[in-house]
Amino acid sequence: MRLTIAAVGRAGRGPERELYEHYAGRIRWPLTLREVEERRKLPPAEMIKREGELLLGAVPDKAVLVALDRRGASLDSEGFAERLRRWRDDSVSDVAFLIGGADGHGETTLKRATLVVSFGAMTWPHLLARAMLAEQIYRAQQLLAGHPYHRA
């Protein structure tokens, strides 16, 4: 199973990028980070739509889509691992995680997603969301490999 994280915005060097790379480097599934950016100044509704088009264009055509959005389901780490396990065991070849821009995802993107996940009601910086996602993917990998989970 190949994983893609498609995210709005470009990350430069810094602690958030280093934290992302720390966890991404530990993930055994092939993982690709694709950063997209619309440089034009568009009205918010148009920007959300355009960012959605860029995100969807950055992922494999038949990938299972997981959108990170405040309106999504709140999964615990074991529940997230279980989703990845099911996709792996069902021979899903690609899973793509979509991290939207400052105004989130539009309805079109959310409707295309197989799963919409929230990291909670708080607002998180998009660069930190990448690191948090990579950490959860790594944690899921470890849970699926049978490593003891201190929360179990």
C-alpha positions, 0 to 999 in steps of 0.5 A, a space after each residue: 500500500 502506497 501513502 500520499 500526503 497532499 497538502 496545501 502550502 509549501 513547508 520550508 525548513 523549520 521544526 515542524 518540517 523536521 518533526 514531519 521528516 522524523 516520523 515520515 522516515 520511520 514509516 515502512 509504507 512508501 510515503 510521498 508528500 505532495 505540496 500544492 499552492 495556488 499563488 493567485 489571490 482569489 476570493 475565499 470560496 474560489 480559493 477553497 475550490 481551487 485548492 481542492 482541485 490541486 489536491 485531487 490532482 496531486 494524488 493517484 487516480 484511484 486512491 482511497 481519499 482521507 480528508 483531514 477536516 474539523 468536521 470529520 470523525 474523531 478517531 482514536 489511534 487504534 481506530 485509525 490503525 484499524 482503518 489502515 489495516 482494512 485497506 491494507 488487507 483489502 489490497 488497496 494500492 493507494 491511500 491519499 491524505 488531504 490537508 486543505 488550506 487555511 479555510 479548509 476543504 470544500 464540499 466537493 472534496 469532502 464528498 469525494 473522500 472515503 473518510 473525513 477525519 478530525 484532529 479535534 475542534 482546536 485549530 492546528 497549523 497546517 505544517 503541524 498537521 502534517 507532522 501529527 498525521 505522520 506520527 499517527 501513521 507511524 503509530 498505526 504501523 507499530 500497532 499493526 505490527 503487534 507492538 504493545 500499545 501503552 493505552 490498551 
